[in-house]
Amino acid sequence: METTTISTIEVDLNHNTINNVPPQKAIYALFEKSFNDPNQLKCRFVGAASDLKEAVMTHFSPMEPNIGLRYFMISRKEKYLTYQLLNGMEDTEIAMEIQHWIRTFKPDC
């Protein structure tokens, strides 16, 4: 996965590491590790949240409204979270950054 133009933090995401996710405003992407090629990550979702930890916890819950994402989050597949905290960014900058992430990662959910 190439992230040279996006300054991010990556987390191997599971129920044990969710407490390491900060409760801050962020743009984020959820990835799946391929069974066939463990070096390949597939983007499943790109979003923005005022509280990243709460958003990720919602994705893990049965109340997740995006059905494809809900099935992915409850699956046994390895999940990775990449995020960028949005301290001091204006709404227009955030919207442009989200579009950049969507074009870069091409999420399928």
Secondary structure as UniProt FT lines:
FT   TURN            4..5
FT   STRAND          9..13
FT   TURN            15..17
FT   HELIX           18..20
FT   STRAND          26..33
FT   TURN            38..39
FT   STRAND          41..49
FT   HELIX           52..60
FT   TURN            62..63
FT   HELIX           67..74
FT   STRAND          79..85
FT   TURN            87..88
FT   HELIX           91..105
//
